[in-house]
Each structure stands twice: as C-alpha cells, then as structure tokens.
Amino acid sequence: MPDTICSLKNLTKFYGSFPAVSQLSLDIHSGEIFSLLGPNGAGKTTTIRMLMGILRASSGTATVKGLDCFAQGPLVKRFVGYLPDEPVFYDYLTGREIIRFVGEMHGLAGTDIDAAATPLIDTLDLASDLDDYASNYSHGMKKKLALVCALLHDPEFLILDEPTNGLDPFATRSVHELMRRMTSDGKSIFFSTHLLDQAEKLSSRVGILHKGSLAAVGRLDELRTGMEPGSTLEEIFFAVAAGAARQDAL
C-alpha cells in the first residue's frame, strides 16, 4: 500500500444549518495527483480551506503527515504548498519582494531563496515582471507568482485550487509539467478544477463531490465500471452527477 500523506476522516463543515461539506473521508497517497471535481457550491474550496487550516471543521478531522490541519497549522505548512484560486498580495510590494518575504517566512536564506525561485520564475516566464507591484499584476500573473511562492520551500504536498484558471496555454502547459515533475519525485498534489479534460490527463485518481458529499472516487478505470469502455471523465462526471441527483429525489 502506498504511504498516505493526507487523510480526511468524516470531515464536515456547516455554515449555520447548511452542510457545505458532509462526512468526507479520503486518503491522498504519496506520489499521486488527486483531482477533486464538482459543480460550483459542491464544497471543493471549503474542503481546501479546511486542509489549509483557514477554516475549522464542524466535525471530523483533516491531517497532513499525521498533523491536525487546524490545531497544528503552522507545522502542517512546513510540508504544504498552497495556491488559492484568487491570490492576494500586499499593495506596495513587488513580485521580487514578495518572493523574498515568503522565503524568509519559511526560514530560507537569501541565496537559498534565489536558488529555489530562479528556475520556477524562468519556467513560468515571470522574470520581466518581478520589479512591478504585484497588486497590478493580471490574474494569470498573480497565479504564477503565487505558485512560485507555494513551491519555494520544496513542499512534499501541494494543494491547488483551480490552478490554471486565468493562465494562457503556455503557462498552463508549464504548470502541468511542474505537477508531473513533482509527483515523479514522490511528492503529492491535491487540486480542484472545473476543467475535466485537464483532470483526465493529469490525475492518478479522481473524487467527485455532490452537495458536499463524495459521490465517487477512484482511478478512471474503476469509475468506468458499468459504463462503456473508454468513457471520458466528462461522461463519467455527468453519469455520477445524474445518479446522485436521482438519489436526492428518492
């Protein structure tokens, strides 16, 4: 059995009486890309925010390397890199200053920050923009800068919320190459996306959320059980969604 880097056990989050995430149980293994799919409001971002210790779960647990994601958040962040869907930066810092600030927050020396950041900056074609204020960056440029910051400390586990939203095709390809390179080195990636074709190409396993609950999880070949051979992830997704909707109607 592969090692487990992240474990969710009956993870639940209520907003008032509304269950945004309900009884979510899931293990993420070392060396895999796991994609979490679902329509808007299914609970993807809420799940990620609980993993990052931004939100406290109403019940259940989320752990990374055996550490509680909320109670031991600072320790968890030693092992985790995080790319939010909407990165926000300080108004009066340049991209270069933000990279230096994040690196120092992780305890890296200046030469180590430069050594870690330079290949990422080159890969993502960000070098010419580093001395501009990051608050003036386009959405795609902010995503690139946030990804550099997420990877500076060489995390074992990368959490990505809609990682290619706002990126052009060249940057998207670069991000995909980075993701594959990380997992080939034994690291793990958990990402949410609406782009089913990307998830199909990249993922080791897929989870499909429906109204905060896990409606299906597994490798593509496992999810195709009972469907036409060679069914695409899009076809699987809509079949699972339709089945979950029928269950809701019962």
Backbone as CSV, one residue per row, in Angstrom:
resi,resn,N_x,N_y,N_z,CA_x,CA_y,CA_z,C_x,C_y,C_z
1,MET,0.841,-1.204,0.000,0.000,0.000,0.000,0.871,1.247,0.000
2,PRO,0.519,2.258,-0.812,1.303,3.497,-0.819,1.146,4.255,0.488
3,ASP,2.165,5.063,0.815,2.078,5.897,2.009,0.966,6.928,1.848
4,THR,0.341,7.275,2.951,-0.703,8.302,2.967,-0.105,9.594,3.505
5,ILE,-0.192,10.676,2.719,0.325,11.963,3.183,-0.770,12.831,3.785
6,CYS,-2.012,12.624,3.340,-3.131,13.443,3.808,-4.336,12.536,4.027
7,SER,-5.033,12.758,5.130,-6.185,11.912,5.445,-7.340,12.773,5.945
8,LEU,-8.503,12.582,5.345,-9.742,13.223,5.782,-10.648,12.138,6.352
9,LYS,-11.140,12.374,7.557,-11.999,11.390,8.219,-13.302,12.063,8.642
10,ASN,-14.394,11.717,7.947,-15.718,12.248,8.269,-15.704,13.780,8.378
11,LEU,-14.932,14.413,7.533,-14.767,15.869,7.583,-16.086,16.554,7.215
12,THR,-16.524,17.456,8.079,-17.825,18.109,7.918,-17.698,19.586,8.259
13,LYS,-18.355,20.426,7.455,-18.384,21.859,7.734,-19.782,22.391,7.501
14,PHE,-20.375,22.948,8.560,-21.678,23.595,8.470,-21.497,25.107,8.440
15,TYR,-22.282,25.770,7.587,-22.475,27.216,7.671,-23.910,27.403,8.158
16,GLY,-24.064,27.698,9.440,-25.402,27.683,10.003,-25.928,26.265,9.984
17,SER,-27.064,26.052,9.333,-27.612,24.698,9.211,-27.275,24.053,7.866
18,PHE,-26.497,24.764,7.040,-26.181,24.257,5.691,-24.885,23.460,5.711
19,PRO,-24.915,22.183,5.275,-23.698,21.367,5.254,-22.906,21.594,3.958
20,ALA,-21.904,22.460,4.025,-21.082,22.720,2.839,-20.233,21.506,2.481
21,VAL,-19.763,20.780,3.501,-19.042,19.514,3.328,-19.603,18.550,4.360
22,SER,-19.860,17.310,3.927,-20.552,16.379,4.813,-19.894,15.008,4.812
23,GLN,-19.341,14.619,5.961,-18.825,13.267,6.187,-17.830,12.846,5.088
24,LEU,-16.907,13.726,4.765,-15.949,13.471,3.688,-14.770,12.668,4.231
25,SER,-14.587,11.462,3.718,-13.467,10.602,4.107,-12.653,10.253,2.868
26,LEU,-11.329,10.469,2.977,-10.491,10.364,1.784,-9.036,10.331,2.210
27,ASP,-8.221,9.497,1.559,-6.778,9.492,1.764,-6.084,9.901,0.473
28,ILE,-5.047,10.738,0.608,-4.214,11.127,-0.522,-2.867,10.448,-0.344
29,HIS,-2.404,9.766,-1.387,-1.200,8.956,-1.295,0.025,9.699,-1.818
30,SER,1.167,9.298,-1.330,2.420,9.876,-1.804,2.603,9.567,-3.284
31,GLY,3.036,10.573,-4.040,3.348,10.380,-5.450,2.158,10.407,-6.390
32,GLU,0.993,10.841,-5.909,-0.171,10.877,-6.789,-0.689,12.302,-6.997
33,ILE,-1.361,12.483,-8.114,-2.135,13.692,-8.379,-3.597,13.324,-8.200
34,PHE,-4.219,13.924,-7.194,-5.629,13.653,-6.922,-6.425,14.896,-7.281
35,SER,-7.417,14.742,-8.139,-8.251,15.882,-8.525,-9.625,15.758,-7.887
36,LEU,-10.084,16.881,-7.337,-11.414,16.954,-6.721,-12.320,17.752,-7.650
37,LEU,-13.382,17.115,-8.114,-14.274,17.702,-9.098,-15.641,17.941,-8.491
38,GLY,-16.361,18.864,-9.088,-17.723,19.133,-8.646,-18.175,20.477,-9.165
39,PRO,-19.483,20.679,-9.269,-20.001,21.972,-9.732,-19.764,23.055,-8.684
40,ASN,-20.029,24.301,-9.061,-19.942,25.391,-8.090,-20.826,25.088,-6.885
41,GLY,-20.281,25.333,-5.690,-21.048,25.087,-4.478,-20.998,23.664,-3.976
42,ALA,-20.207,22.806,-4.625,-20.156,21.403,-4.201,-19.337,21.205,-2.933
43,GLY,-18.472,22.172,-2.594,-17.681,22.059,-1.369,-16.187,21.940,-1.596
44,LYS,-15.716,22.149,-2.819,-14.299,21.969,-3.125,-13.424,22.973,-2.368
45,THR,-13.747,24.253,-2.494,-12.920,25.277,-1.858,-13.033,25.207,-0.341
46,THR,-14.205,24.888,0.182,-14.349,24.717,1.624,-13.451,23.590,2.122
47,THR,-13.398,22.493,1.376,-12.517,21.385,1.744,-11.065,21.837,1.775
48,ILE,-10.649,22.564,0.748,-9.265,23.034,0.686,-8.959,23.993,1.824
49,ARG,-9.893,24.855,2.168,-9.652,25.805,3.265,-9.549,25.096,4.605
50,MET,-10.250,23.975,4.767,-10.065,23.193,5.994,-8.704,22.497,5.994
51,LEU,-8.262,22.023,4.839,-6.930,21.425,4.746,-5.838,22.429,5.096
52,MET,-6.055,23.696,4.722,-5.056,24.722,4.980,-5.195,25.341,6.370
53,GLY,-6.144,24.888,7.164,-6.325,25.438,8.494,-6.958,26.811,8.506
54,ILE,-7.498,27.241,7.360,-8.168,28.541,7.278,-9.547,28.456,7.930
55,LEU,-10.195,27.302,7.759,-11.494,27.049,8.377,-11.372,25.901,9.369
56,ARG,-12.082,26.005,10.482,-12.167,24.899,11.439,-13.333,24.001,11.044
57,ALA,-13.087,22.712,11.005,-14.156,21.763,10.692,-15.206,21.766,11.794
58,SER,-16.468,21.556,11.407,-17.534,21.402,12.400,-17.393,20.068,13.130
59,SER,-16.935,19.050,12.389,-16.644,17.745,12.985,-15.747,16.987,12.019
60,GLY,-15.201,15.881,12.500,-14.271,15.122,11.684,-12.873,15.713,11.752
61,THR,-11.937,15.103,11.014,-10.547,15.528,11.058,-9.943,15.616,9.664
62,ALA,-8.942,16.491,9.544,-8.099,16.584,8.352,-6.664,16.630,8.832
63,THR,-5.830,15.706,8.355,-4.438,15.655,8.773,-3.510,15.586,7.569
64,VAL,-2.318,16.141,7.740,-1.224,16.014,6.777,-0.021,15.489,7.543
65,LYS,0.507,14.354,7.104,1.623,13.695,7.793,1.300,13.486,9.276
66,GLY,0.042,13.179,9.549,-0.397,12.904,10.907,-0.640,14.126,11.765
67,LEU,-0.468,15.331,11.199,-0.648,16.584,11.935,-2.025,17.158,11.645
68,ASP,-2.719,17.621,12.678,-4.040,18.205,12.511,-3.940,19.523,11.748
69,CYS,-4.694,19.644,10.661,-4.560,20.793,9.769,-4.959,22.113,10.420
70,PHE,-5.834,22.074,11.412,-6.233,23.303,12.090,-5.420,23.518,13.366
71,ALA,-5.407,22.541,14.240,-4.738,22.706,15.534,-3.229,22.829,15.392
72,GLN,-2.661,22.203,14.359,-1.211,22.237,14.154,-0.858,22.885,12.821
73,GLY,-1.652,23.902,12.459,-1.492,24.545,11.165,-0.083,24.999,10.823
74,PRO,0.633,25.710,11.730,1.996,26.151,11.395,2.944,25.002,11.064
75,LEU,2.795,23.869,11.772,3.632,22.708,11.459,3.255,22.102,10.113
76,VAL,1.959,22.033,9.847,1.483,21.482,8.578,2.066,22.271,7.409
77,LYS,2.135,23.584,7.548,2.587,24.436,6.440,4.055,24.249,6.098
78,ARG,4.808,23.572,6.954,6.189,23.233,6.592,6.233,22.242,5.440
79,PHE,5.180,21.436,5.342,5.157,20.352,4.355,4.258,20.647,3.156
80,VAL,3.506,21.758,3.226,2.454,22.019,2.239,2.744,23.310,1.483
81,GLY,2.516,23.284,0.169,2.459,24.493,-0.644,1.025,24.697,-1.098
82,TYR,0.580,25.955,-1.110,-0.840,26.242,-1.372,-0.972,27.324,-2.424
83,LEU,-1.774,27.034,-3.433,-2.111,28.018,-4.461,-3.617,28.261,-4.420
84,PRO,-4.057,29.428,-3.907,-5.500,29.720,-3.908,-5.978,30.101,-5.310
85,ASP,-7.270,30.026,-5.508,-7.836,30.419,-6.798,-7.673,31.918,-7.039
86,GLU,-7.771,32.712,-5.987,-7.680,34.174,-6.106,-6.563,34.687,-5.199
87,PRO,-5.302,34.635,-5.641,-4.207,35.107,-4.793,-4.323,36.607,-4.515
88,VAL,-3.974,37.001,-3.296,-3.999,38.409,-2.891,-2.634,38.757,-2.314
89,PHE,-2.081,39.906,-2.742,-0.759,40.315,-2.295,-0.805,41.714,-1.685
90,TYR,0.214,42.029,-0.888,0.336,43.372,-0.326,0.463,44.404,-1.453
91,ASP,-0.174,45.549,-1.250,-0.260,46.559,-2.305,1.094,47.117,-2.719
92,TYR,2.018,47.289,-1.777,3.234,48.038,-2.077,4.493,47.177,-2.032
93,LEU,4.332,45.926,-2.449,5.486,45.048,-2.610,5.554,44.575,-4.060
94,THR,6.756,44.512,-4.578,6.942,43.982,-5.921,6.910,42.458,-5.871
95,GLY,6.829,41.861,-7.030,6.882,40.410,-7.086,8.150,39.863,-6.462
96,ARG,9.275,40.510,-6.729,10.550,40.054,-6.175,10.557,40.145,-4.645
97,GLU,9.998,41.244,-4.119,9.958,41.422,-2.669,9.035,40.402,-2.012
98,ILE,7.943,40.063,-2.672,7.025,39.067,-2.121,7.689,37.696,-2.065
99,ILE,8.408,37.330,-3.111,9.125,36.050,-3.111,10.131,36.011,-1.970
100,ARG,10.882,37.111,-1.773,11.862,37.154,-0.694,11.159,37.046,0.671
101,PHE,10.051,37.774,0.824,9.300,37.753,2.091,8.804,36.345,2.403
102,VAL,8.208,35.672,1.428,7.675,34.320,1.655,8.812,33.354,1.977
103,GLY,9.915,33.470,1.245,11.053,32.600,1.516,11.583,32.770,2.922
104,GLU,11.683,34.012,3.381,12.169,34.265,4.737,11.190,33.756,5.782
105,MET,9.885,33.842,5.479,8.890,33.290,6.404,9.060,31.779,6.566
106,HIS,9.575,31.122,5.526,9.845,29.684,5.604,11.228,29.397,6.172
107,GLY,11.950,30.442,6.580,13.259,30.248,7.193,14.395,30.058,6.213
108,LEU,14.191,30.417,4.948,15.234,30.247,3.941,16.158,31.458,3.916
109,ALA,17.440,31.215,3.663,18.401,32.295,3.473,18.241,32.881,2.072
110,GLY,18.771,34.103,1.887,18.609,34.778,0.603,19.123,33.975,-0.577
111,THR,20.296,33.342,-0.423,20.839,32.563,-1.543,19.977,31.345,-1.833
112,ASP,19.399,30.752,-0.788,18.521,29.593,-0.993,17.218,30.001,-1.667
113,ILE,16.716,31.189,-1.310,15.502,31.690,-1.961,15.751,31.880,-3.451
114,ASP,16.872,32.515,-3.778,17.201,32.746,-5.186,17.365,31.431,-5.936
115,ALA,18.033,30.478,-5.314,18.268,29.187,-5.969,16.965,28.447,-6.220
116,ALA,16.011,28.543,-5.267,14.726,27.865,-5.430,13.828,28.600,-6.407
117,ALA,13.849,29.947,-6.361,12.895,30.732,-7.151,13.286,30.853,-8.615
118,THR,14.583,30.957,-8.900,15.005,31.274,-10.277,14.486,30.281,-11.311
119,PRO,14.641,28.957,-11.120,14.108,28.038,-12.144,12.591,28.114,-12.283
120,LEU,11.887,28.369,-11.176,10.430,28.498,-11.248,10.039,29.755,-12.008
121,ILE,10.728,30.853,-11.727,10.468,32.120,-12.423,10.697,31.954,-13.920
122,ASP,11.780,31.266,-14.263,12.078,31.056,-15.690,11.034,30.157,-16.342
123,THR,10.648,29.090,-15.648,9.666,28.156,-16.199,8.334,28.852,-16.469
124,LEU,7.957,29.763,-15.564,6.655,30.427,-15.663,6.734,31.773,-16.390
125,ASP,7.913,32.116,-16.913,8.099,33.329,-17.717,7.653,34.575,-16.942
126,LEU,8.185,34.712,-15.728,7.777,35.801,-14.844,8.888,36.827,-14.611
127,ALA,10.083,36.571,-15.149,11.252,37.378,-14.790,11.076,38.858,-15.117
128,SER,10.477,39.176,-16.259,10.386,40.573,-16.687,9.399,41.382,-15.857
129,ASP,8.593,40.722,-15.021,7.558,41.417,-14.242,7.882,41.505,-12.754
130,LEU,9.024,40.979,-12.332,9.284,40.843,-10.900,9.430,42.167,-10.172
131,ASP,9.815,43.219,-10.875,10.013,44.501,-10.198,8.801,45.426,-10.301
132,ASP,7.692,44.899,-10.795,6.422,45.632,-10.779,5.661,45.287,-9.507
133,TYR,4.777,46.189,-9.072,3.943,45.902,-7.912,3.012,44.736,-8.246
134,ALA,3.002,43.736,-7.378,2.204,42.536,-7.638,0.715,42.834,-7.657
135,SER,0.293,43.897,-6.934,-1.129,44.236,-6.921,-1.614,44.681,-8.299
136,ASN,-0.676,45.053,-9.166,-1.037,45.473,-10.522,-0.964,44.337,-11.536
137,TYR,-0.587,43.159,-11.090,-0.484,42.024,-11.999,-1.876,41.624,-12.506
138,SER,-1.894,41.025,-13.693,-3.114,40.373,-14.163,-3.388,39.143,-13.293
139,HIS,-4.598,38.604,-13.437,-4.948,37.416,-12.647,-3.980,36.275,-12.937
140,GLY,-3.643,36.077,-14.206,-2.727,34.997,-14.571,-1.345,35.194,-13.987
141,MET,-0.837,36.429,-13.995,0.472,36.718,-13.416,0.463,36.496,-11.910
142,LYS,-0.640,36.860,-11.241,-0.744,36.603,-9.802,-0.705,35.104,-9.516
143,LYS,-1.353,34.304,-10.369,-1.321,32.861,-10.173,0.116,32.335,-10.316
144,LYS,0.847,32.853,-11.282,2.238,32.425,-11.460,3.074,32.774,-10.238
145,LEU,2.946,34.018,-9.756,3.706,34.448,-8.594,3.342,33.616,-7.373
146,ALA,2.054,33.356,-7.177,1.616,32.557,-6.034,2.148,31.130,-6.116
147,LEU,2.273,30.591,-7.324,2.807,29.240,-7.481,4.295,29.210,-7.138
148,VAL,5.036,30.235,-7.571,6.447,30.324,-7.176,6.555,30.326,-5.653
149,CYS,5.740,31.145,-5.004,5.772,31.228,-3.534,5.399,29.891,-2.888
150,ALA,4.434,29.185,-3.481,3.988,27.910,-2.919,5.064,26.840,-2.988
151,LEU,5.971,26.957,-3.962,6.967,25.913,-4.195,8.339,26.239,-3.631
152,LEU,8.522,27.439,-3.094,9.840,27.885,-2.642,10.485,26.927,-1.649
153,HIS,9.701,26.416,-0.707,10.262,25.593,0.363,10.239,24.098,0.036
154,ASP,10.043,23.791,-1.257,10.098,22.411,-1.742,9.133,21.507,-0.969
155,PRO,7.829,21.823,-1.000,6.867,21.076,-0.179,6.671,19.643,-0.669
156,GLU,6.320,18.784,0.281,6.001,17.404,-0.069,4.590,17.270,-0.628
157,PHE,3.730,18.222,-0.293,2.306,18.139,-0.633,1.876,19.503,-1.158
158,LEU,1.319,19.516,-2.359,0.892,20.762,-2.994,-0.623,20.761,-3.134
159,ILE,-1.262,21.828,-2.644,-2.712,21.975,-2.709,-3.022,23.124,-3.656
160,LEU,-3.762,22.836,-4.709,-4.017,23.808,-5.770,-5.519,23.972,-5.975
161,ASP,-5.997,25.209,-5.868,-7.414,25.499,-6.095,-7.541,26.160,-7.467
162,GLU,-8.098,25.434,-8.423,-8.236,25.916,-9.810,-6.909,26.485,-10.316
163,PRO,-5.857,25.663,-10.400,-4.512,26.183,-10.647,-4.297,26.859,-11.992
164,THR,-5.041,26.482,-13.016,-4.800,27.078,-14.329,-5.857,28.107,-14.717
165,ASN,-6.757,28.436,-13.796,-7.751,29.474,-14.063,-7.038,30.805,-14.291
166,GLY,-7.232,31.414,-15.468,-6.600,32.681,-15.780,-5.260,32.575,-16.478
167,LEU,-4.736,31.352,-16.655,-3.447,31.182,-17.309,-3.613,30.983,-18.815
168,ASP,-2.641,31.473,-19.567,-2.659,31.237,-21.006,-2.178,29.810,-21.289
169,PRO,-2.314,29.331,-22.531,-1.951,27.935,-22.816,-0.498,27.600,-22.515
170,PHE,0.424,28.558,-22.732,1.839,28.283,-22.474,2.079,28.103,-20.973
171,ALA,1.506,28.993,-20.162,1.662,28.885,-18.712,0.971,27.632,-18.191
172,THR,-0.180,27.299,-18.760,-0.885,26.088,-18.354,-0.018,24.855,-18.577
173,ARG,0.608,24.776,-19.731,1.492,23.640,-20.001,2.650,23.590,-19.009
174,SER,3.210,24.761,-18.673,4.311,24.806,-17.713,3.868,24.304,-16.337
175,VAL,2.660,24.702,-15.920,2.140,24.242,-14.629,1.941,22.729,-14.642
176,HIS,1.404,22.208,-15.721,1.218,20.761,-15.816,2.555,20.027,-15.742
177,GLU,3.581,20.571,-16.399,4.904,19.944,-16.362,5.474,19.958,-14.946
178,LEU,5.268,21.067,-14.238,5.715,21.141,-12.843,5.006,20.097,-11.986
179,MET,3.699,19.946,-12.192,2.931,18.971,-11.417,3.451,17.553,-11.669
180,ARG,3.692,17.225,-12.917,4.181,15.875,-13.234,5.581,15.656,-12.664
181,ARG,6.412,16.693,-12.707,7.773,16.579,-12.183,7.741,16.334,-10.673
182,MET,6.851,17.029,-9.980,6.753,16.840,-8.528,6.366,15.409,-8.178
183,THR,5.359,14.885,-8.838,4.901,13.538,-8.487,5.907,12.475,-8.920
184,SER,6.679,12.735,-9.968,7.727,11.788,-10.342,8.818,11.735,-9.281
185,ASP,8.927,12.797,-8.478,9.872,12.835,-7.355,9.247,12.300,-6.068
186,GLY,8.031,11.757,-6.142,7.398,11.155,-4.982,6.533,12.093,-4.171
187,LYS,6.350,13.330,-4.651,5.505,14.287,-3.931,4.051,14.135,-4.371
188,SER,3.162,14.805,-3.662,1.730,14.599,-3.874,1.038,15.917,-4.173
189,ILE,-0.023,15.838,-4.968,-0.772,17.032,-5.356,-2.266,16.758,-5.199
190,PHE,-2.937,17.709,-4.573,-4.391,17.687,-4.433,-4.898,18.950,-5.104
191,PHE,-5.710,18.795,-6.156,-6.170,20.015,-6.823,-7.634,19.930,-7.206
192,SER,-8.275,21.105,-7.178,-9.656,21.203,-7.623,-9.674,21.870,-8.983
193,THR,-10.606,21.469,-9.815,-10.709,22.064,-11.139,-12.107,21.837,-11.704
194,HIS,-12.502,22.756,-12.597,-13.698,22.547,-13.397,-13.338,21.970,-14.763
195,LEU,-12.041,21.890,-15.069,-11.588,21.503,-16.404,-11.373,20.000,-16.447
196,LEU,-12.400,19.286,-16.891,-12.382,17.833,-16.821,-11.327,17.223,-17.724
197,ASP,-11.032,17.870,-18.856,-10.010,17.320,-19.744,-8.637,17.368,-19.088
198,GLN,-8.357,18.452,-18.331,-7.087,18.528,-17.620,-7.005,17.469,-16.529
199,ALA,-8.078,17.314,-15.773,-8.096,16.304,-14.717,-7.887,14.906,-15.292
200,GLU,-8.484,14.650,-16.451,-8.345,13.326,-17.063,-6.904,13.052,-17.463
201,LYS,-6.220,14.065,-17.983,-4.838,13.886,-18.430,-3.859,13.758,-17.263
202,LEU,-4.131,14.447,-16.157,-3.140,14.579,-15.096,-3.321,13.610,-13.939
203,SER,-4.550,13.203,-13.660,-4.859,12.620,-12.350,-4.527,11.140,-12.253
204,SER,-4.019,10.773,-11.074,-3.905,9.366,-10.711,-5.266,8.843,-10.265
205,ARG,-5.966,9.665,-9.462,-7.312,9.336,-9.005,-8.158,10.603,-9.013
206,VAL,-9.473,10.378,-8.987,-10.435,11.475,-9.066,-11.486,11.277,-7.982
207,GLY,-11.911,12.376,-7.369,-13.058,12.366,-6.483,-14.102,13.335,-7.000
208,ILE,-15.363,12.954,-6.957,-16.452,13.802,-7.450,-17.365,14.152,-6.285
209,LEU,-17.455,15.459,-5.998,-18.300,15.946,-4.910,-19.689,16.304,-5.433
210,HIS,-20.692,15.982,-4.638,-22.065,16.376,-4.939,-22.681,16.889,-3.650
211,LYS,-22.988,18.175,-3.607,-23.599,18.793,-2.431,-22.837,18.467,-1.152
212,GLY,-21.506,18.575,-1.237,-20.662,18.408,-0.067,-20.284,16.992,0.280
213,SER,-20.828,16.012,-0.432,-20.530,14.612,-0.152,-19.778,13.987,-1.319
214,LEU,-18.970,12.986,-1.020,-18.196,12.314,-2.049,-19.086,11.301,-2.762
215,ALA,-19.431,11.608,-4.024,-20.325,10.739,-4.784,-19.580,9.597,-5.459
216,ALA,-18.295,9.787,-5.749,-17.493,8.742,-6.384,-16.027,9.075,-6.193
217,VAL,-15.193,8.036,-6.114,-13.749,8.240,-6.004,-13.046,7.013,-6.564
218,GLY,-11.931,7.238,-7.260,-11.151,6.114,-7.769,-10.354,6.482,-8.997
219,ARG,-9.645,5.497,-9.520,-8.963,5.664,-10.797,-10.012,5.689,-11.911
220,LEU,-9.635,6.211,-13.054,-10.594,6.298,-14.145,-11.125,4.930,-14.539
221,ASP,-10.242,3.926,-14.554,-10.716,2.599,-14.949,-11.720,2.060,-13.939
222,GLU,-11.551,2.408,-12.669,-12.512,1.976,-11.650,-13.845,2.705,-11.811
223,LEU,-13.782,3.993,-12.130,-15.007,4.776,-12.280,-15.781,4.411,-13.537
224,ARG,-15.107,3.779,-14.492,-15.784,3.371,-15.743,-16.595,2.092,-15.560
225,THR,-16.498,1.456,-14.408,-17.237,0.209,-14.185,-18.731,0.424,-14.432
226,GLY,-19.285,-0.404,-15.298,-20.699,-0.280,-15.639,-20.978,0.705,-16.749
227,MET,-19.909,1.340,-17.277,-20.072,2.282,-18.385,-19.408,1.710,-19.630
228,GLU,-19.556,2.414,-20.744,-18.913,1.999,-21.984,-17.396,2.042,-21.814
229,PRO,-16.671,1.022,-22.317,-15.205,1.079,-22.265,-14.687,2.361,-22.932
230,GLY,-13.705,2.980,-22.312,-13.141,4.193,-22.885,-13.944,5.443,-22.611
231,SER,-14.934,5.361,-21.725,-15.717,6.556,-21.380,-14.791,7.647,-20.860
232,THR,-15.040,8.878,-21.284,-14.221,10.001,-20.860,-14.587,10.409,-19.435
233,LEU,-13.718,11.206,-18.820,-14.026,11.703,-17.489,-15.268,12.586,-17.522
234,GLU,-15.463,13.325,-18.599,-16.673,14.142,-18.713,-17.914,13.263,-18.662
235,GLU,-17.899,12.144,-19.394,-19.049,11.233,-19.395,-19.244,10.606,-18.007
236,ILE,-18.128,10.246,-17.360,-18.213,9.694,-16.004,-18.804,10.722,-15.051
237,PHE,-18.314,11.958,-15.141,-18.756,13.021,-14.246,-20.264,13.231,-14.345
238,PHE,-20.780,13.332,-15.551,-22.209,13.581,-15.716,-23.044,12.372,-15.314
239,ALA,-22.517,11.171,-15.515,-23.240,9.975,-15.074,-23.316,9.928,-13.546
240,VAL,-22.214,10.253,-12.883,-22.210,10.264,-11.423,-23.141,11.349,-10.894
241,ALA,-23.085,12.550,-11.520,-23.949,13.656,-11.092,-25.425,13.290,-11.256
242,ALA,-25.745,12.641,-12.371,-27.136,12.236,-12.598,-27.583,11.208,-11.575
243,GLY,-26.691,10.255,-11.251,-27.029,9.257,-10.259,-27.225,9.864,-8.870
244,ALA,-26.379,10.842,-8.531,-26.521,11.499,-7.227,-27.817,12.296,-7.165
245,ALA,-28.178,12.921,-8.269,-29.426,13.687,-8.299,-30.640,12.774,-8.139
246,ARG,-30.560,11.584,-8.724,-31.666,10.621,-8.568,-31.794,10.179,-7.119
247,GLN,-30.644,9.980,-6.460,-30.673,9.601,-5.044,-31.314,10.715,-4.206
248,ASP,-30.997,11.955,-4.549,-31.571,13.091,-3.820,-33.086,13.110,-3.942
249,ALA,-33.578,12.659,-5.099,-35.022,12.731,-5.369,-35.816,11.628,-4.665
250,LEU,-35.096,10.607,-4.185,-35.790,9.470,-3.551,-36.304,9.832,-2.156
